[in-house]
Amino acid sequence: MFDLRTRQTLLLTLALALAPLLPQLPLPLAIGTAATALLMAWAGSRGSLPGWIKLPLTLAAILLVFASFEFRLGRDTGCALLAMMLALKPLETRTLRDARSLIGFALFAPFSTFLLDQGPTTLLLGMAASLAALACLQRLADVEAGIRPLPISTGIRGIGKLVLLGLPLALAVFWLFPRMSTPLWGIPDRASSKLGLSDNMAPGDWLDLMVDDSPAMRVRFDGPAPPRAQMYWRGPVLWDFDGRTWKNSRPPTPAMSLDATPQEVRWKYSLEIEPSERHYIAALDLPESPAADSLLSPDGNLLSTRKLQSLTRWQLVSAPPASFQSRLSADERQRALRFPRNLNPRAQHLARQWQMQSGGRAEVILDAALAMVNQQLAYSLAPPALGDNTVDEFLFQTQTGYCEHFSSSFVFLMRAAGVPARVVTGYAGGYYNPVGGYWIVRNSDAHAWAEVWLEGRGWVRVDPTAAVAPERIYDTVADRMPGSFAGGLINFNQAWNLVDLVRSGWNDFVLGFNAERQSRLLNRLGIDSLSPERLILLLSIAIALSLFAMLWWLSRGEREQDPLLRAWHQLSNRYQRFGLERERHESALDWSRRIAAARPQDADAIQALALAFSQLRYADDSLNLTAQNELIQRLKRHRPR
């Protein structure tokens, strides 16, 4: 058993260990895990529960975790299960051995968080948990030895020394460990999908995405950036419609080159894409060629060869097309005209009227559809729910929706009127961070538009949402923030820019430290090229030097706390090279006489210092801080002649 203060320290350590992991879990499960931890801490302080209560409680907790992820296995399921087991652990923590086990298991929580998020906040919370664990282990050792625990300030200094001891070794491993282009093992998929672009789209699917202002990617242009109204970041192209859901049921195949004629303008840029657990790289419409480790489909999609499970960077060149796929095969034309003919009869009737009145001219049908959208429809992120005939209900009843509704209904009308069309999803616009000099594309910038195929021009982008609410497509974070208050002393926009710049810098210098960055670092040190074998040798040397420095520091023993005694011992060390260091049994005056006999040139100075030291150390004025500080400075300045 241990005292109440020790138990409180143990529970605080557990709370700090769970702190970085809980925000990565679904909100209801995170609240349930935190509530379970509090309840188990209270129950554990009252006594032990019988086994017939513990067993069903544990099974219920496990069932809650799996139910939260719809009984799918994944790394987030495993992390959530770990958090719940740690929340139950205080119930059976009774002895010092139990306490040490709890700390050991608790440290898995911040480490497992890095499987879900690798941001600076996660690192800081993980470091706080690790320091708390060291402090708690130190207190448990004191309790076991039966001695009074160290004061908090003393304990923090001791832990700080331990951290500083390990810091050179950690930096050596981070900078010099060979960086590989592909990992040694794969990371399991997540059980719960992250917000992002997908292969299907149905009314209402994007509500969570449209209100999420977290960054999806950051863009740095090599030269001038295109106007924001031309920033269409191309994602999945959806061809097939079952009356409610648009999807791409055919897997994308790589294309040797796009059947596109680019305009003269070129945009060269780099993408920094946040993890999305998907393959799609939202490139500026249209990419000229695929980047390394990616493929380009005939639809203009850029896809990574691996799932984007971590931060990735891509160097691309895009150009707006003058024409895109000017020839349409019979199969593609049939696919671009297919729609369920047993649904949405009013929309089909209207489209046939346009077809008859225009004589089948696609441009006239296109103008009629855009005029209808502009005059009769309204933009809203809270549209009414739709039934089976989604297009009819949106166009003629609710008449309010967002880009999902607009693009879906527009493409349906085009197909019903005999004009090949398809839905394109991606992002539109972006926010320029003037502090960092880059663009931020957020999840809420997700957008869907239409492409219609016109003779002689190929696929042409048509954005029906822009005809109704262009300000909603190209709004910015600054437009949504309250600006500043307190007389302009606090500016939310500037603070948001600085916070994102910190995250971008973290991505660049920590998460983006790859083989290329490692090579550039070694080049600055004068090492032009280094094979993996030599790099491992250099790493081994750095580790050996770090370990030697750690052993040397530890061999120095505890530093003298009294500054006067410390200066006095340093003075003795200066005479060590003459064989005149002070013996442990030797008084200050006896030592000074021995030095005076051996080195007459130092006699007056060393005897005066010894006398002042003895008087200040043992006389009544030993508490005179001014005299003590003066003597310390005299001891530090003295050097053997």
N, C-alpha and C positions, 0 to 999 in steps of 0.2 A: 504494500500500500504506500501511498505518498500523500503529501499534504495538499490542501486546497489550492495554494498558490501554484504548485507544480502542475496540478491538473488544469488550472486555468491557462498556464503557459502551453501545455500540450494541446488543448482545444484551440487556442489561438493559432498555433502552428498548423493544425488541421484546416482551419478556416482559410489561412493564407495559401495553403496548398491547393484547396479547391477553387480559390478566387480566379485564377486564369482559365480554368476548365469550364466553369459554369456558364459564362457568357457564350461559349461555343455550342451549347446544347439548346434544343428547342425550349422556348420560354416556359411553358407549363412544366416540363421535366426539370428545368433548372430550379424553378421555385419549389417543386416537390422534393428535390434532392436537398436543397438548403433547409427546408422545413423538417425533413427527416433527420438531418444532422443535428439541428437544435433539439428536437424531441429526444433523440438518442443520448445527447450530452446531458440533458436534464434527467432522463431515466437512469443513466449510468451513475450519476451522482447520488441517486436514492438507493442504489443496491442492484443486485443482479436479478434479471428476469429468468423465469423457468424456461426450460427448453421447449415446452409445448407452445410457448408464445414466440420464441425466437425463430423457430423453423417456419411457421406460416408467415411471419413478418418478412423474413428474407425472401421467401418465394413470391410474396406479393410485390416486393420491391423489384425483383427480377422481371416479373410479369409486366409491371408498369413500364420498365425501360424498353422491353421488346415491343410492347403495344405502342409506345410513342413513335417507334420507327416501323410500324406495321409489320413486325416480325421479319424484317430484312436485316441481314448481317452486313456489317461494314465497319470501317474504322471509327466512325462516330458512335456506332452502337457499342463497340468495345470500350470506348472512352466514357460513355455514359454509364455503362455497367460498372466500371472502375469507380466513378464518382459516387454511385449509389452504395457500393460496398464500403467505401471509406466513410460514408455518412452513417452506416450502421456500426462501424467499428468501435466507437466510444462506448457502446453498450457492454462490451466484454473487455474493456481496458481496466484492469484492476491492479496489476503489479508493474514493477519497473520493466520486467521483460515484455509485458504487453505494450507498455508505453514505447519502448524502443522499436517494437514491431510496427506499431502504428506510424511512427515517424518514417521508418523505412518504406512502408507501403504508400504513405502520403506523398512522398517525393516522386512517385510514378505519375501523379496527377499533373503537375506542371510540365513534366517531360512529355507526357502523352498529348498535351495541348498543342505541341509543335507539329503533331500530325494533322491538326485542323487549322492552325493559324500560326504564322511565323512573324508577326508584327512586333514592333518595339514594345507595345504595351504588354504583350504576352511575355516577352523577355524580362521586363521590369518586375512583373508580378511573380514570375518564376524565380528570379533572383531573391526577391523578398521572402518567398517560401523557403528557399535554400538557406538563407541566413537565419531565419527563424528556427529551422530544423537544427542547425548547428548550435544555436543558443539553447534550445531545449535539451539537446543531448548533453551539453555542458552542465546544465542544471541537474539532469538526472544522474550524471556522474558524481556531482557534489552530494546529492541526496543519498546515493548508494554508499559513499565514503563516510557519511555521517558528519560532514563539515557544513559550515554555513555557506550557502550559495554566494557567489561573487556579486558585487553591486552591478547594476545594469550597465553603467558606463564602462566599468572594467571588462565585463563580458563582451561588450560591443567592440572594444579595442582589440581584445584577443581574437575575436572572429574576423575583424578587419585584417589582422596580420595573416591569418590563415588564407583569406581570399587573395591578398597581395602575393602570398607565396605561390599560389597556384596560377596567378594571372599570366606570368611569362610562358608557362607551359601551355596554357590554353591558347594564347596568341600564336605561339610557334606552330601548334597543330593546325590552327585555322588558316594561317598564311601559307604554310609550306606543305600541308598534306596534299598529295597529287589530286588534282581535280579531274574527274572523268566526265566525258561527254554523255555517257549513259550510266544510270545507277546500277549497283550490283544486284539490287532486288527491287521489285515493284511495290508500290503503295496500294493497299486495298482500296477499292472504291468506297465512297460514302453511301450509307443507307438512305439518307435524306438528301434529295437533290438541292443544289444551290440555285439561287436566282440567276437567270441568264437565258441566252437564246437556245432554242431547242428545235427539233425537227417537226413540231406540230404547233398549231395555234387554233384556239377556239375562243368564242366570246367569254370574257371574264377571266381567262387564264393569266392575263398580264397585270392584274390589279396590284398584286404585291410588288411586281417589278416596277410599275410606273410610279410608285411612291417611295422607292428606295433610292436615296441620293448617294449611296456608297459608290466609289469609283469602280468601273468595269475595266478601264484601261487608261493609260496616259500616253500622250502622243507628243513627240518632239520633231518638228519639221526642220529639215536641212535647207534653210532659206525661207522665203515668204510662205505663209500658210494660205490655203484657199479661203475664199469667203465662207462664213459659217453656213450660209444657205446652200452651199455646194458640198457640205460635209455629210455625205451619206456613206455610212460604214456598213458594207455589204456582209450579210450573214446568210442563214439558210434560205434557199429558194423553195417555195412550196407550190406543188403542181396539182395535187389530188385533193378533191373536196367531196365529202360524203353528206353534205347538207348542214353540218355543224363544225367539223374540224378540218382544217387545212393541214396537209402533211406532205412530206416527200417520202413516198413509200419505196423509192428506188435508191439504193445506196449510190453515193457519188463516185464517179470513176475519174481518174486523173486524165487531164488533157495535155497533149504535148504543147499546145499553144492555143490561146483563145481566138475564135473567129471574130476578131474585132479590129476596127481601124481607129487608133487613138487620135485624139486631137493633139495639137502641138504642145500644149502646156503639160508639164510633168511635175509631180509632187513627190519629193524624196523625203522619207520620214522613218522614224523608229517607233514601234509599238511596245509598250510595257503592259502586258495583259495580266490581270489578277486571276487567281485560280478560279476555274468555272466547272471543272469536272467534265468538260466537253471537248470536242475537237475543233470547233469553229473559231477561226481567226477573223475578226471583223475588220477587213481591210477597206481602205478608201476606194470607192467605186471608180474605176475597175483596176485591180492589180495587173501589172504587165506580165509578171512571171512569179512563180512560187519562190519563197525563201527556202533556206536550208531546213531540212526536216519537215517539210510541208508539201502539199500537193494542191494543184489548181484544177477545179472541175470545169466542164464545159459551161456550166451555169454561171461561172465567175466566182464560185465559192473558193475560199482559201481555207484549207483544213490542215491541222497539225497531225503528224503521223502518230503522236501519242496524246493521251488525254491531258488537258491543261490542269494538272493537279498541283502545280506550284507556279510561282511567278516566272513568266517567260518573256523574252525580248525578241523582236523581229525587225529586220531591216527590209523595207519595201519601197517600191516605186510604183505609183499609180498615175493613170491618165484618164480623164473623162472620154468616153468613146464617141467618135463621130458616127460610127455604125457598129452594131453588135449582133452577130449572127444574122447576116443578111439573107441567108437561105435557111428555110425551115423544112426539115424532113417531114414525110407524111406521118410517121409515128409521133413525132413531136407536135405537129399541128393537131392531130387527133387528141393528143393528151392535153394540149392547151385549150381545147374547145369542150372538153368533157365536163359535164355537171349533172347532178341528179335531177331528172326531168319530172319526177313525181313530187317535188317540193317547190315552194315559192312560186306559185302560179302567177301572181300579180307582177312580180319582177320579170318573169319570162314574157308575159304579155307586153309590158312596157318596152322591153328590149326588142321584141319583134316589130313593134310599131316604129322604133327608131331605125331598124334595119330596112323596113319598107320605105319609110319617108326619105331616107338618105340614099337609097339605091345601093346599099351595101358598102358605102364609102366609110372607111374606118375613122378618118379624121372628123367627119361630121357626127358620127355616133359618139366619138370621144368628147366632142364639144357639148353635145346634148347631155351626156352623163355628168360632166363637170358642172354644167349650169344647174342641173337638178340638185347636185350635192351642195353647191354654194347657196342656193336659194331656200332649200327645205330642211337641211340637216344642221344639227348643233353639236358642239363638242362638250363632253362631260366625262369625268372619271367615275361617276356614280350612275351609270345608265340602268334602266330597269332590266330585269332578267328576261331572256328570250326563250321561246318555246321551240317547237320542231321546225317551223318555217322562219329561220333566223333572219334571212334577208328581207322577206316581206314585212315581218314585224318591225325590223329596224327602219326600213325605208318609208313605211306607210303608217306606222302606229307610234312607236316610241320616238323615232327620229332624233335620238340623242345617243352618243357613244364616243368611243375614241378610236385610235388608229386601227385596232383589230377589226372593228365593225366597218369602218370606212373602206379599208382595203379589201376585205372579204366581199362586201356587197358590190363594190365597184368591179372587181374581177368577175363576179358572177354575172353582172349585167353585160360586161363585154363578151363573155363567152356565149351568153344567151343571144346576143346580137350578132354572133358569127365572127367576132374579133378575137384572135388568140391572145390569151392573157394569163398571167400568173402572179402570185403574191411573193414579195421579197421582204424578208425581215432583217433587222440589223439595228443600227443606231443612227440618229440624226443629230447634227449639231455638236456641241461641246462647250465647255467653259474654259476660258483662257485664264490661267493663273499668272498674273503679272509678276509675282515674287519669284516663281521658279522658271518662268519663261516657257511653259509648256501647256498643252491642252489636256483637259480632264473630260473623259466621256463616262458618264455615270450610268448606272442601271436604269435610272428613270429616263434616260435618253433613248431607251429602246423604242423602236418604231417599226411600223409595217407600211409598205407602200405597194404600188402595182407596177407591173411592166406589161405593156401591150406590144404586140408584134405588128409593125407597119411595113408595107412593101417598100423595099429600097433602103430602109433605115434599120430594119431588124428590131431588136427589143429596145423600147423607149420607156424611160422612167416617167410614171405619172403618179403624183402624190395627191390623192383626193383630200387627205386631212389638211394639207397646206391651203387648200381652197377655202376651208372653213375656219381653221384656227392656226395660222402660221406662228403666232406668238407662243403657242403652247409647244410647238415642235422645237423652237430655237430659244427657249427661255434658259436662264442660267441660275446657278446657285445664288448669285448676288440678287437676282430678282425675287427670290423667296425669303431671304434673310431680312431681319428687321433693320439692318444697316448699323447705325451707331447710336449710343446714348451717353448720358453723363457728360454732355457738352462735347461730344466727339472723342472723349478719352478712351472709350472702348468701342472698337470697330469690329463687328462680327465678320464682315467680309475679309478684312485683313487677317484676323485670327484664323479663319478657316483656311486661307491661303498658306499661312505659316505652318499650320498643322499638317496639311497635305504635303507641303514641301519637306517636312521632317520625314513623313512616311515615304516619299519618293526617294529621299537621300538614303534612308534605311534600305529600301529595295535596291538601290544602286550599289552601295558600298558593302552591304552584308549579304542580302539574298542574291544579288547579282554577281558575287565574287566567284567567277567561273575560271576555267582554264586560261582563257584569254586575258582576263584581269590579273590572274596570278603571274602569267608570263610578263605582262607590262610592269608589275611590281618588281620582279626580279631584274628586268632590264634597267630600272632606275638604280638598282644596287650594283650595276656593272656586269650582270650576268646575261649575256646575249641569248644563249640557248642552253637548255637543260633537259636532258633525257629523264624519263621517269625514274630510272635507276639512280642517277645522280641526285635527283630531287629527293628521293627517299633517303639517300646518304646525308644530304644537307638537313633534312628533317631530323634524322637520328642525332646528328651533331647538335642541333638546336635543343632537342629534348635532353641530351646529356648535359649540356651547359645549364639548362633550366633546373634540372635535378641537382646539379652540383651547387648552383646558387641557393637552392632551397636547403640543402644539407648544411651549407656554410652558414646560412642565416640561423638555422636551428641550433648549430653547434655553438653559436655565440652565447646561448643561454639567455636568461632573463636580464633585461637592461636595468641598470640601477635607477630606481625611481627618484631618489634624492639628487637634485641637480648639483649640489655642492660635492657630495661623495662621487658623483659621476665625473666631475671635473678633476677631483683629486686622483681618481683611478687613472684617468687619461694622462695626468702628469707622470704617474709612475710608469705608464707604458712608454713614455718618451725616453726614459732612462734605461729601458730594457736592453737596447742595443749596446749599452756600455756595461751590461752585467750588474746594474745598480737598481733594478726594480725593487720596490718595497716588498719585504716579506710579510706574510699574514700576521705574524706575531709581533711585528716591529711597530713601535709607536711613531708618530709623525716626527717628533724631535730627534729620536734615535736615528731614524732614516736620514734626516737632513744632516746630522753629524757625519754619518758614513759617506754621504755624497761630498760633504765639505772636505773630508780627508782625502778622498780619491780625486776630486776635481775642485781645486782651490778657486778656479775662476768662477764657479757657480755657488761658492760658499755663502756669500752675503744674501744673494737672491733666494736660494732655496731655504735657508734658515729663517728668513723673514716670512716666507710663505708658510712654512711649517708652524711657526709661532702664531701667525694670524689664524691659521686653520684650527689649531688646538684651542685658542682662546674663543673663537667664534663657535666651535663645535661643543665645547664643554663649559664655557663661562655663562654668566647670567644673561648676557646679551645675545644668546643664540637665536632669539626670535627677531633680531634686528634685520629685516629684509634688505634694507639699503646696504648695510655692511656686507651681508651675504652675497648680494649681486655684484658688489665691487670686487670681493675676493674671487668669485667665480670668474670674472673677466681677467683678473690678474693671473689666475691659474691657467686659463686658456692661452694667454699671451706668452707665458714663459716657455722658452726653448733652451735646451742645453747648449752652451757656447762651444 
